[in-house]
Amino acid sequence: MEWINTIIQGVLLGGLYALFATGLSLMFGIMRLVNIAHGDLIVLAAYVGLVVVETLGVHPVVGLIIVVPIMAGLGYLLQRALLNRTLGSDILPPLLVTFGLSIIIQNLLLEIFSADSRRINVGELDVASITINDQISIGVMPLIVLILAILVIFALQFLFYKTGLGRAFRATSDDQDIARLMGISNKHIFGLAMAVAMAVVAIAGVLLAMRTNFDPAIGPSRLLYGFEAVIIGGLGSLWGTLAGGLILGISQAIGAKIDPGWQILMGHLMFLAILVVRPRGLFPRSVD
Amino acid sequence: MTALLEVQNLHKSYGSLKVTEDISFSINRGEALGVIGPNGAGKSTLFNLIAGGIRPDSGTVLFNGLDVTNFHLHERSIKGIGRSFQIPHPFGGMTVFENLLVGASFSAKLKGQDAEALAIDVLDRTGLLEKANRPAGELTLLERKRLELAKALSTQPALLLLDEIAGGLTEHECHELVELINSLRKEGITLIWIEHIVHALVSVVDRLLVIDFGVKLDEGEPHAVMNNPKVQEIYMGISAE
């Protein structure tokens, strides 16, 4: 029974990792952009969320209505003004530029908010839980995170497979030049793709801030979890990314159960094990 | 009649290799122009210069009286220049129908049901209606070639550039293709067609343009061009009949 509880907690943790990973998965899937600053953008969203919640005094979930458009707009501008210029046949420029961006965001946040650990106060929700029996209880907040992660992926699936914009994303992802020949402005579409990815980043950042403490330096480790989840799931598959997040969460929970110091290590070991067995991840999109 | 497309003194080199050297020609609305020349003569480069895949070193491309030389690929597509490639480039992960919806909504700028209606019409004309919901990556080579033409048509082009679309087709398929292309002409679509299968080409086009080593060798009425000794030298033994 204790182990069942461990796995349930792992699944709940995995929901957050899946959200971290979804934005990365979108950026890589559509633009072949490996975004080293992804973790820091999540932390940035957490701080934007903090400011919104503290300034307006609204509930964090209501705050999302403001944070999501802010981050999406920032994403579009960032893509049009900077990242589009780095994309091409060479993979190195986007890596270098987003690495630089990562350092800039971290230091800006440090300058503005100091290195103090912060958290968005969610009041009673923080400790609320659903008791299944005396050994299993499910935290309401982690459950909300998991449900939101699943909803986000459903929404993205709908966007990708049922809308014109989604077709444009898929066409551009498939062959940029041919998509342009079909009348699609790739620079604009990349901007919109980044806006969508950053909307997910905003959700991930605010939920992170509601669940745990954060400070300006935690971005890179969130990036690592995100990468691991994306690669476990298989590049370009959204449901795979969700599965990757859950597997990573469960592994960490099992690691922590064996020994508290093993939590992070166990996640990395699971990642390596899956890479050995399935180098292309569990659900690779296509053979290309 | 004003020219729909006017190409003036186009030059393009890759290093010391001149792929297009001082090419000029124009084509009127509703006209069909065939382009022939040996492999590597610069025919596909000429298409890239017109459709916008590459920029010329010098020279201008006027479309509908508008200087589009520095226009992006997608802008030219929206303006009405459509092209098909010699090697088909379907969006493999999307269905055949979705492949056409992309052009219909982003280049032809149609919304919802109008885009769908155009896509269905194009599918019907290119014989792909039965394959509408199949992933484009699963099509046979012949079907891919049809889809390549269908994708170009889904952008509702005023000028259609066809690159060796008849290559590899059987005599019967080639005949069907010629009928389809003739029906497009009747609708008023202006055509430039690069083709090695000269008899198919000559049965459609009004004029022929011959390119060799990036230079315009001859241009004019198809049979007259084919009887030019210099052209016959390139196309030894191939007659226009």
Interface residues (C-beta under 8 A of the other chain):
Chain A: G164 R167 A168 R170 A171 D174 D175 D177 I178 A179 R180 L181 M182 G183 I184 S185 N186 R285 S286
Chain B: A51 G53 H72 L73 H74 E75 S77 I78 G82 R83 H89 F91 G92 G93 M94 E98 N99 L101 V102 G103 S105 F106 S107 A108 K109 A115 G137 K151 S154 T155
